[in-house]
Amino acid sequence: MENLTTLPAWLLAFIFSATFHEAAHAWAGFKMGDRTAWASGQVSLDPLPHIRREPFGMIVMPLISFFLWGWMVGWASAPYDRTWADRYPRRALIMALAGPTANLVLVILAGIAIRAGMLAGWFVAPNSISGAESITVAVSEGLPNALAMVLSILFTLNLVLFIFNLIPFPPLDGSSILPFLLPAGMAAKYKELLHNRGFVIIGLIVAWNLFGYVFGPARLLALNLLYFEHGYH
């Protein structure tokens, strides 16, 4: 029941972050010649087209994961033209990386807002950081406390989305990087595997296990960049 007080902040942050991620994919594809996502209305920060495409991943799964674990996980997607992607692999790579880049932008913006709140006397750096909701601490209840919670969740959630999606296994965005590092023949075979459901499931399992090793050091680095005067360890 105590966790229910954070539910609105989590849901708001998740829907906005997932929408921003997919809108970035869609916008990049549109700018480089693929109108598939544009035609479905996803070159937009309006969450409704994204929710209509993936209602389970955008709403149901985040709520289930919140009640099970106290934090949110889910997914969204933007359609693209495979023929266009095969014809213009570099453009397809830029489109794929646009989503994680959008999440990195949100991490930076949340960090700037946290530092601005510290200058205004609303927030202070915590003595230790134990959870996603305690990246910064409000000096008083009310609006500062609500903002501190939302910004903390935005910072952590988008750091997770940025790092997780860059892991180079399907169906994650980072899987688009490998074809540029492989010989032409192997790259073609790998692209075919990207659309194999069995390979996608294996990729998710491997990525989830790798994430545990990658995220801790990345989070610590991000926190020390945010609070450069503190030196967390």
C-alpha atoms as an extended CHARMM CRD file, in Angstrom:
* protein
*
       233  EXT
         1         1  MET       CA              0.0000000000        0.0000000000        0.0000000000  PROA      1               0.0000000000
         2         2  GLU       CA              2.9320000000        2.3290000000        0.6900000000  PROA      2               0.0000000000
         3         3  ASN       CA              4.1380000000        1.8170000000       -2.8810000000  PROA      3               0.0000000000
         4         4  LEU       CA              0.7770000000        2.9880000000       -4.2500000000  PROA      4               0.0000000000
         5         5  THR       CA              1.7300000000        6.5860000000       -3.4730000000  PROA      5               0.0000000000
         6         6  THR       CA              4.5080000000        6.3630000000       -6.0780000000  PROA      6               0.0000000000
         7         7  LEU       CA              2.3630000000        4.6760000000       -8.7510000000  PROA      7               0.0000000000
         8         8  PRO       CA              1.2610000000        7.8910000000      -10.5480000000  PROA      8               0.0000000000
         9         9  ALA       CA              4.8670000000        9.1390000000      -10.7500000000  PROA      9               0.0000000000
        10        10  TRP       CA              6.0950000000        5.8080000000      -12.1130000000  PROA      10              0.0000000000
        11        11  LEU       CA              3.3190000000        5.5120000000      -14.6920000000  PROA      11              0.0000000000
        12        12  LEU       CA              3.7520000000        9.1050000000      -15.8550000000  PROA      12              0.0000000000
        13        13  ALA       CA              7.5230000000        8.6610000000      -16.1750000000  PROA      13              0.0000000000
        14        14  PHE       CA              7.2330000000        5.3180000000      -17.9670000000  PROA      14              0.0000000000
        15        15  ILE       CA              4.6300000000        6.3990000000      -20.5220000000  PROA      15              0.0000000000
        16        16  PHE       CA              6.4890000000        9.6370000000      -21.2700000000  PROA      16              0.0000000000
        17        17  SER       CA              9.8800000000        7.9060000000      -21.5550000000  PROA      17              0.0000000000
        18        18  ALA       CA              8.5990000000        5.0880000000      -23.7810000000  PROA      18              0.0000000000
        19        19  THR       CA              6.7220000000        7.5780000000      -25.9610000000  PROA      19              0.0000000000
        20        20  PHE       CA              9.8030000000        9.7900000000      -26.3030000000  PROA      20              0.0000000000
        21        21  HSD       CA             11.9090000000        6.7370000000      -27.2190000000  PROA      21              0.0000000000
        22        22  GLU       CA              9.5500000000        5.4990000000      -29.9320000000  PROA      22              0.0000000000
        23        23  ALA       CA              8.8070000000        8.9790000000      -31.2650000000  PROA      23              0.0000000000
        24        24  ALA       CA             12.5570000000        9.4250000000      -31.7450000000  PROA      24              0.0000000000
        25        25  HSD       CA             12.7170000000        6.1880000000      -33.7700000000  PROA      25              0.0000000000
        26        26  ALA       CA              9.7350000000        7.2840000000      -35.8380000000  PROA      26              0.0000000000
        27        27  TRP       CA             11.0270000000       10.8280000000      -36.4010000000  PROA      27              0.0000000000
        28        28  ALA       CA             14.4970000000        9.6200000000      -37.4340000000  PROA      28              0.0000000000
        29        29  GLY       CA             13.0010000000        7.1170000000      -39.8710000000  PROA      29              0.0000000000
        30        30  PHE       CA             10.6910000000        9.7720000000      -41.3180000000  PROA      30              0.0000000000
        31        31  LYS       CA             13.5440000000       12.2320000000      -41.7910000000  PROA      31              0.0000000000
        32        32  MET       CA             15.5920000000        9.6110000000      -43.6260000000  PROA      32              0.0000000000
        33        33  GLY       CA             12.8960000000        8.4010000000      -45.9670000000  PROA      33              0.0000000000
        34        34  ASP       CA             10.8000000000        5.7750000000      -44.1400000000  PROA      34              0.0000000000
        35        35  ARG       CA              7.2220000000        7.0130000000      -43.6250000000  PROA      35              0.0000000000
        36        36  THR       CA              5.9160000000        3.7940000000      -42.0590000000  PROA      36              0.0000000000
        37        37  ALA       CA              5.7870000000        5.0490000000      -38.4540000000  PROA      37              0.0000000000
        38        38  TRP       CA              4.6660000000        8.4940000000      -39.6150000000  PROA      38              0.0000000000
        39        39  ALA       CA              1.6620000000        6.9370000000      -41.3470000000  PROA      39              0.0000000000
        40        40  SER       CA              0.5660000000        5.3790000000      -38.0350000000  PROA      40              0.0000000000
        41        41  GLY       CA              0.8600000000        8.7140000000      -36.2050000000  PROA      41              0.0000000000
        42        42  GLN       CA              3.9390000000        7.8280000000      -34.1700000000  PROA      42              0.0000000000
        43        43  VAL       CA              6.0690000000       10.8280000000      -35.1410000000  PROA      43              0.0000000000
        44        44  SER       CA              4.4860000000       12.4470000000      -32.1120000000  PROA      44              0.0000000000
        45        45  LEU       CA              4.8540000000       12.8670000000      -28.3530000000  PROA      45              0.0000000000
        46        46  ASP       CA              1.1660000000       12.0950000000      -28.0150000000  PROA      46              0.0000000000
        47        47  PRO       CA              1.2360000000        8.7490000000      -26.1450000000  PROA      47              0.0000000000
        48        48  LEU       CA             -2.0820000000        7.5010000000      -27.5780000000  PROA      48              0.0000000000
        49        49  PRO       CA             -0.7570000000        6.2030000000      -30.9540000000  PROA      49              0.0000000000
        50        50  HSD       CA              2.0280000000        4.3970000000      -29.1100000000  PROA      50              0.0000000000
        51        51  ILE       CA             -0.3710000000        2.9240000000      -26.5380000000  PROA      51              0.0000000000
        52        52  ARG       CA             -2.7800000000        1.8010000000      -29.2670000000  PROA      52              0.0000000000
        53        53  ARG       CA              0.0820000000       -0.0750000000      -30.9680000000  PROA      53              0.0000000000
        54        54  GLU       CA              1.3680000000       -1.7470000000      -27.7650000000  PROA      54              0.0000000000
        55        55  PRO       CA             -1.3230000000       -1.5210000000      -25.0380000000  PROA      55              0.0000000000
        56        56  PHE       CA              0.0360000000       -4.5030000000      -23.0980000000  PROA      56              0.0000000000
        57        57  GLY       CA              3.6540000000       -3.3080000000      -23.1710000000  PROA      57              0.0000000000
        58        58  MET       CA              2.8000000000        0.3250000000      -22.4570000000  PROA      58              0.0000000000
        59        59  ILE       CA              0.1360000000       -0.0600000000      -19.7430000000  PROA      59              0.0000000000
        60        60  VAL       CA             -0.5840000000       -3.6110000000      -18.5690000000  PROA      60              0.0000000000
        61        61  MET       CA              2.9760000000       -4.9230000000      -18.1460000000  PROA      61              0.0000000000
        62        62  PRO       CA              4.2420000000       -1.7640000000      -16.3770000000  PROA      62              0.0000000000
        63        63  LEU       CA              1.3870000000       -2.0560000000      -13.8770000000  PROA      63              0.0000000000
        64        64  ILE       CA              1.9910000000       -5.7870000000      -13.3410000000  PROA      64              0.0000000000
        65        65  SER       CA              5.7150000000       -5.2590000000      -12.7910000000  PROA      65              0.0000000000
        66        66  PHE       CA              5.0510000000       -2.3600000000      -10.4170000000  PROA      66              0.0000000000
        67        67  PHE       CA              2.7990000000       -4.4460000000       -8.1790000000  PROA      67              0.0000000000
        68        68  LEU       CA              5.1990000000       -7.3940000000       -8.3110000000  PROA      68              0.0000000000
        69        69  TRP       CA              8.5450000000       -5.6210000000       -7.8800000000  PROA      69              0.0000000000
        70        70  GLY       CA              7.8650000000       -1.9520000000       -7.0590000000  PROA      70              0.0000000000
        71        71  TRP       CA              9.2430000000       -0.6260000000      -10.3710000000  PROA      71              0.0000000000
        72        72  MET       CA              8.1070000000       -0.6700000000      -13.9890000000  PROA      72              0.0000000000
        73        73  VAL       CA              9.2130000000       -2.6010000000      -17.0290000000  PROA      73              0.0000000000
        74        74  GLY       CA              7.4670000000       -2.7710000000      -20.3830000000  PROA      74              0.0000000000
        75        75  TRP       CA              7.9300000000       -2.1170000000      -24.0620000000  PROA      75              0.0000000000
        76        76  ALA       CA              6.7090000000       -0.1980000000      -27.0850000000  PROA      76              0.0000000000
        77        77  SER       CA              7.5070000000       -0.3080000000      -30.7870000000  PROA      77              0.0000000000
        78        78  ALA       CA              7.5220000000        1.7570000000      -33.9440000000  PROA      78              0.0000000000
        79        79  PRO       CA              6.9680000000        0.0810000000      -37.3330000000  PROA      79              0.0000000000
        80        80  TYR       CA              9.5140000000        0.4140000000      -40.1120000000  PROA      80              0.0000000000
        81        81  ASP       CA              9.9610000000       -0.7480000000      -43.6850000000  PROA      81              0.0000000000
        82        82  ARG       CA             12.3680000000       -3.7220000000      -43.7930000000  PROA      82              0.0000000000
        83        83  THR       CA             13.0350000000       -3.1660000000      -47.4910000000  PROA      83              0.0000000000
        84        84  TRP       CA             14.0600000000        0.4190000000      -46.7660000000  PROA      84              0.0000000000
        85        85  ALA       CA             16.2660000000       -0.7340000000      -43.8670000000  PROA      85              0.0000000000
        86        86  ASP       CA             18.0190000000       -3.3220000000      -46.0550000000  PROA      86              0.0000000000
        87        87  ARG       CA             18.5520000000       -0.7550000000      -48.8040000000  PROA      87              0.0000000000
        88        88  TYR       CA             19.8920000000        1.9320000000      -46.4530000000  PROA      88              0.0000000000
        89        89  PRO       CA             21.6240000000        0.1320000000      -43.5540000000  PROA      89              0.0000000000
        90        90  ARG       CA             23.3300000000        3.2590000000      -42.2270000000  PROA      90              0.0000000000
        91        91  ARG       CA             20.0490000000        5.1350000000      -42.1030000000  PROA      91              0.0000000000
        92        92  ALA       CA             18.4700000000        2.1550000000      -40.3730000000  PROA      92              0.0000000000
        93        93  LEU       CA             21.2570000000        2.1910000000      -37.7950000000  PROA      93              0.0000000000
        94        94  ILE       CA             20.6900000000        5.8920000000      -37.0900000000  PROA      94              0.0000000000
        95        95  MET       CA             16.9640000000        5.2180000000      -36.7240000000  PROA      95              0.0000000000
        96        96  ALA       CA             17.6710000000        2.3600000000      -34.2930000000  PROA      96              0.0000000000
        97        97  LEU       CA             20.0400000000        4.4370000000      -32.1620000000  PROA      97              0.0000000000
        98        98  ALA       CA             17.6470000000        7.4080000000      -32.0570000000  PROA      98              0.0000000000
        99        99  GLY       CA             15.5720000000        5.7240000000      -29.3410000000  PROA      99              0.0000000000
       100       100  PRO       CA             18.3630000000        5.1510000000      -26.7890000000  PROA      100             0.0000000000
       101       101  THR       CA             19.7400000000        8.5950000000      -27.6130000000  PROA      101             0.0000000000
       102       102  ALA       CA             16.3530000000       10.0770000000      -26.7160000000  PROA      102             0.0000000000
       103       103  ASN       CA             16.5300000000        8.3180000000      -23.3370000000  PROA      103             0.0000000000
       104       104  LEU       CA             20.0310000000        9.6970000000      -22.7510000000  PROA      104             0.0000000000
       105       105  VAL       CA             18.6740000000       13.1850000000      -23.4810000000  PROA      105             0.0000000000
       106       106  LEU       CA             16.0130000000       12.6530000000      -20.7930000000  PROA      106             0.0000000000
       107       107  VAL       CA             18.6740000000       11.4900000000      -18.3000000000  PROA      107             0.0000000000
       108       108  ILE       CA             20.6290000000       14.6960000000      -18.9660000000  PROA      108             0.0000000000
       109       109  LEU       CA             17.5260000000       16.9050000000      -18.7290000000  PROA      109             0.0000000000
       110       110  ALA       CA             16.4790000000       15.2470000000      -15.4560000000  PROA      110             0.0000000000
       111       111  GLY       CA             20.0020000000       15.7990000000      -14.1380000000  PROA      111             0.0000000000
       112       112  ILE       CA             19.9250000000       19.4790000000      -15.1300000000  PROA      112             0.0000000000
       113       113  ALA       CA             16.5380000000       19.8760000000      -13.4200000000  PROA      113             0.0000000000
       114       114  ILE       CA             17.9090000000       18.2160000000      -10.2620000000  PROA      114             0.0000000000
       115       115  ARG       CA             20.9100000000       20.5660000000      -10.1920000000  PROA      115             0.0000000000
       116       116  ALA       CA             18.6020000000       23.5460000000      -10.7870000000  PROA      116             0.0000000000
       117       117  GLY       CA             16.4550000000       22.3950000000       -7.8680000000  PROA      117             0.0000000000
       118       118  MET       CA             19.5600000000       22.2290000000       -5.6810000000  PROA      118             0.0000000000
       119       119  LEU       CA             20.4720000000       25.8060000000       -6.6380000000  PROA      119             0.0000000000
       120       120  ALA       CA             16.9330000000       26.8770000000       -5.7750000000  PROA      120             0.0000000000
       121       121  GLY       CA             17.2200000000       25.2070000000       -2.3700000000  PROA      121             0.0000000000
       122       122  TRP       CA             14.5400000000       22.6000000000       -3.1180000000  PROA      122             0.0000000000
       123       123  PHE       CA             16.7500000000       19.4850000000       -3.3090000000  PROA      123             0.0000000000
       124       124  VAL       CA             19.8800000000       18.1320000000       -1.6730000000  PROA      124             0.0000000000
       125       125  ALA       CA             22.1240000000       15.2270000000       -2.6070000000  PROA      125             0.0000000000
       126       126  PRO       CA             21.3410000000       12.0740000000       -0.5750000000  PROA      126             0.0000000000
       127       127  ASN       CA             23.9180000000       10.5740000000        1.7650000000  PROA      127             0.0000000000
       128       128  SER       CA             23.4420000000        7.2550000000       -0.0310000000  PROA      128             0.0000000000
       129       129  ILE       CA             21.2890000000        6.1770000000       -2.9520000000  PROA      129             0.0000000000
       130       130  SER       CA             19.4100000000        2.9420000000       -2.5140000000  PROA      130             0.0000000000
       131       131  GLY       CA             16.5280000000        3.1090000000       -4.9900000000  PROA      131             0.0000000000
       132       132  ALA       CA             15.1850000000        4.6440000000       -8.1700000000  PROA      132             0.0000000000
       133       133  GLU       CA             13.0450000000        7.1190000000       -6.2230000000  PROA      133             0.0000000000
       134       134  SER       CA             15.8720000000        8.5930000000       -4.1120000000  PROA      134             0.0000000000
       135       135  ILE       CA             18.2920000000       10.0480000000       -6.6580000000  PROA      135             0.0000000000
       136       136  THR       CA             17.6320000000       13.4410000000       -5.1020000000  PROA      136             0.0000000000
       137       137  VAL       CA             15.9850000000       14.4390000000       -1.8020000000  PROA      137             0.0000000000
       138       138  ALA       CA             13.5050000000       17.2720000000       -1.2460000000  PROA      138             0.0000000000
       139       139  VAL       CA             14.0680000000       19.6250000000        1.6890000000  PROA      139             0.0000000000
       140       140  SER       CA             10.3100000000       19.9130000000        2.3120000000  PROA      140             0.0000000000
       141       141  GLU       CA              7.0310000000       18.1420000000        1.6380000000  PROA      141             0.0000000000
       142       142  GLY       CA              4.5610000000       19.1670000000       -1.0270000000  PROA      142             0.0000000000
       143       143  LEU       CA              5.6510000000       20.2390000000       -4.5110000000  PROA      143             0.0000000000
       144       144  PRO       CA              9.4260000000       19.8690000000       -3.9330000000  PROA      144             0.0000000000
       145       145  ASN       CA              8.9470000000       16.3000000000       -2.6910000000  PROA      145             0.0000000000
       146       146  ALA       CA              6.7220000000       15.3650000000       -5.6520000000  PROA      146             0.0000000000
       147       147  LEU       CA              9.1980000000       16.8790000000       -8.1220000000  PROA      147             0.0000000000
       148       148  ALA       CA             12.1270000000       15.1030000000       -6.4610000000  PROA      148             0.0000000000
       149       149  MET       CA             10.3500000000       11.7650000000       -6.8360000000  PROA      149             0.0000000000
       150       150  VAL       CA              9.3990000000       12.3170000000      -10.4920000000  PROA      150             0.0000000000
       151       151  LEU       CA             12.8890000000       13.5340000000      -11.4450000000  PROA      151             0.0000000000
       152       152  SER       CA             14.5490000000       10.6470000000       -9.5870000000  PROA      152             0.0000000000
       153       153  ILE       CA             12.3860000000        8.1080000000      -11.4180000000  PROA      153             0.0000000000
       154       154  LEU       CA             12.9220000000        9.8380000000      -14.7770000000  PROA      154             0.0000000000
       155       155  PHE       CA             16.6870000000        9.8570000000      -14.2480000000  PROA      155             0.0000000000
       156       156  THR       CA             16.8970000000        6.1760000000      -13.2680000000  PROA      156             0.0000000000
       157       157  LEU       CA             14.3020000000        4.8200000000      -15.6860000000  PROA      157             0.0000000000
       158       158  ASN       CA             15.8490000000        6.5200000000      -18.7070000000  PROA      158             0.0000000000
       159       159  LEU       CA             19.3300000000        5.4350000000      -17.6660000000  PROA      159             0.0000000000
       160       160  VAL       CA             17.9920000000        1.8630000000      -17.6040000000  PROA      160             0.0000000000
       161       161  LEU       CA             16.3360000000        2.2680000000      -21.0220000000  PROA      161             0.0000000000
       162       162  PHE       CA             19.4540000000        3.8510000000      -22.5180000000  PROA      162             0.0000000000
       163       163  ILE       CA             21.8520000000        1.1450000000      -21.3370000000  PROA      163             0.0000000000
       164       164  PHE       CA             19.5510000000       -1.8570000000      -21.7890000000  PROA      164             0.0000000000
       165       165  ASN       CA             18.5930000000       -0.9310000000      -25.3440000000  PROA      165             0.0000000000
       166       166  LEU       CA             22.2320000000       -0.5610000000      -26.3580000000  PROA      166             0.0000000000
       167       167  ILE       CA             23.0520000000       -4.1820000000      -25.4950000000  PROA      167             0.0000000000
       168       168  PRO       CA             23.7850000000       -5.7090000000      -28.9340000000  PROA      168             0.0000000000
       169       169  PHE       CA             21.2730000000       -8.5740000000      -28.8720000000  PROA      169             0.0000000000
       170       170  PRO       CA             17.8670000000       -8.7680000000      -30.5760000000  PROA      170             0.0000000000
       171       171  PRO       CA             15.2960000000       -7.3510000000      -30.2750000000  PROA      171             0.0000000000
       172       172  LEU       CA             17.1470000000       -4.4470000000      -28.6420000000  PROA      172             0.0000000000
       173       173  ASP       CA             18.2600000000       -1.4110000000      -30.6060000000  PROA      173             0.0000000000
       174       174  GLY       CA             21.9110000000       -2.2290000000      -30.0460000000  PROA      174             0.0000000000
       175       175  SER       CA             21.5260000000       -5.3210000000      -32.2350000000  PROA      175             0.0000000000
       176       176  SER       CA             21.6350000000       -2.9650000000      -35.2500000000  PROA      176             0.0000000000
       177       177  ILE       CA             25.2840000000       -2.1820000000      -34.4850000000  PROA      177             0.0000000000
       178       178  LEU       CA             26.6560000000       -5.7060000000      -35.0050000000  PROA      178             0.0000000000
       179       179  PRO       CA             26.0310000000       -5.9490000000      -38.7930000000  PROA      179             0.0000000000
       180       180  PHE       CA             28.5100000000       -3.0800000000      -39.2690000000  PROA      180             0.0000000000
       181       181  LEU       CA             31.1840000000       -5.0160000000      -37.3880000000  PROA      181             0.0000000000
       182       182  LEU       CA             30.6950000000       -8.3540000000      -39.1660000000  PROA      182             0.0000000000
       183       183  PRO       CA             31.7960000000       -9.5100000000      -42.6430000000  PROA      183             0.0000000000
       184       184  ALA       CA             29.1000000000       -9.0360000000      -45.3080000000  PROA      184             0.0000000000
       185       185  GLY       CA             28.0310000000      -12.7060000000      -45.4050000000  PROA      185             0.0000000000
       186       186  MET       CA             27.7570000000      -13.0250000000      -41.6290000000  PROA      186             0.0000000000
       187       187  ALA       CA             25.9660000000       -9.6830000000      -41.4110000000  PROA      187             0.0000000000
       188       188  ALA       CA             23.2790000000      -10.8760000000      -43.8660000000  PROA      188             0.0000000000
       189       189  LYS       CA             22.7130000000      -14.0940000000      -41.8790000000  PROA      189             0.0000000000
       190       190  TYR       CA             22.5890000000      -12.1370000000      -38.6370000000  PROA      190             0.0000000000
       191       191  LYS       CA             19.9140000000       -9.7990000000      -40.0330000000  PROA      191             0.0000000000
       192       192  GLU       CA             17.7610000000      -12.8070000000      -40.8580000000  PROA      192             0.0000000000
       193       193  LEU       CA             18.1390000000      -14.0800000000      -37.2980000000  PROA      193             0.0000000000
       194       194  LEU       CA             16.9010000000      -10.7410000000      -35.9690000000  PROA      194             0.0000000000
       195       195  HSD       CA             13.4100000000      -11.6520000000      -37.1580000000  PROA      195             0.0000000000
       196       196  ASN       CA             13.4580000000      -15.1770000000      -35.7350000000  PROA      196             0.0000000000
       197       197  ARG       CA             11.2700000000      -15.3310000000      -32.6100000000  PROA      197             0.0000000000
       198       198  GLY       CA             13.3970000000      -18.0070000000      -30.9690000000  PROA      198             0.0000000000
       199       199  PHE       CA             16.5450000000      -15.9620000000      -31.4310000000  PROA      199             0.0000000000
       200       200  VAL       CA             14.7660000000      -12.8930000000      -30.0570000000  PROA      200             0.0000000000
       201       201  ILE       CA             13.8180000000      -14.7490000000      -26.8560000000  PROA      201             0.0000000000
       202       202  ILE       CA             17.3960000000      -15.9880000000      -26.4330000000  PROA      202             0.0000000000
       203       203  GLY       CA             18.6500000000      -12.4430000000      -27.0420000000  PROA      203             0.0000000000
       204       204  LEU       CA             16.3940000000      -11.0350000000      -24.3300000000  PROA      204             0.0000000000
       205       205  ILE       CA             17.5260000000      -13.6580000000      -21.8140000000  PROA      205             0.0000000000
       206       206  VAL       CA             21.2040000000      -13.0020000000      -22.5400000000  PROA      206             0.0000000000
       207       207  ALA       CA             20.7170000000       -9.2210000000      -22.4920000000  PROA      207             0.0000000000
       208       208  TRP       CA             18.8690000000       -9.3310000000      -19.1680000000  PROA      208             0.0000000000
       209       209  ASN       CA             21.6930000000      -11.3240000000      -17.5850000000  PROA      209             0.0000000000
       210       210  LEU       CA             24.3550000000       -9.0120000000      -18.9960000000  PROA      210             0.0000000000
       211       211  PHE       CA             22.4610000000       -5.9470000000      -17.8490000000  PROA      211             0.0000000000
       212       212  GLY       CA             23.0580000000       -6.7550000000      -14.1870000000  PROA      212             0.0000000000
       213       213  TYR       CA             26.8070000000       -6.5190000000      -14.7190000000  PROA      213             0.0000000000
       214       214  VAL       CA             26.6900000000       -3.3580000000      -16.8340000000  PROA      214             0.0000000000
       215       215  PHE       CA             24.1290000000       -1.2140000000      -15.0560000000  PROA      215             0.0000000000
       216       216  GLY       CA             25.7750000000       -0.9760000000      -11.6160000000  PROA      216             0.0000000000
       217       217  PRO       CA             29.0150000000        0.6580000000      -12.8280000000  PROA      217             0.0000000000
       218       218  ALA       CA             27.1040000000        2.8220000000      -15.3260000000  PROA      218             0.0000000000
       219       219  ARG       CA             24.7220000000        4.0310000000      -12.6140000000  PROA      219             0.0000000000
       220       220  LEU       CA             27.6120000000        4.8620000000      -10.2930000000  PROA      220             0.0000000000
       221       221  LEU       CA             29.3190000000        6.8410000000      -13.0680000000  PROA      221             0.0000000000
       222       222  ALA       CA             26.1020000000        8.7270000000      -13.8260000000  PROA      222             0.0000000000
       223       223  LEU       CA             25.5950000000        9.5970000000      -10.1410000000  PROA      223             0.0000000000
       224       224  ASN       CA             29.1490000000       10.8660000000       -9.7890000000  PROA      224             0.0000000000
       225       225  LEU       CA             28.6870000000       13.0150000000      -12.8800000000  PROA      225             0.0000000000
       226       226  LEU       CA             25.4520000000       14.3760000000      -11.4100000000  PROA      226             0.0000000000
       227       227  TYR       CA             26.9630000000       14.9610000000       -7.9510000000  PROA      227             0.0000000000
       228       228  PHE       CA             30.5610000000       15.5920000000       -8.9670000000  PROA      228             0.0000000000
       229       229  GLU       CA             31.3710000000       17.0740000000       -5.5450000000  PROA      229             0.0000000000
       230       230  HSD       CA             30.3690000000       13.9910000000       -3.5460000000  PROA      230             0.0000000000
       231       231  GLY       CA             32.2160000000       10.9520000000       -4.8940000000  PROA      231             0.0000000000
       232       232  TYR       CA             29.7890000000        8.0530000000       -4.3440000000  PROA      232             0.0000000000
       233       233  HSD       CA             31.2810000000        4.5620000000       -4.3550000000  PROA      233             0.0000000000
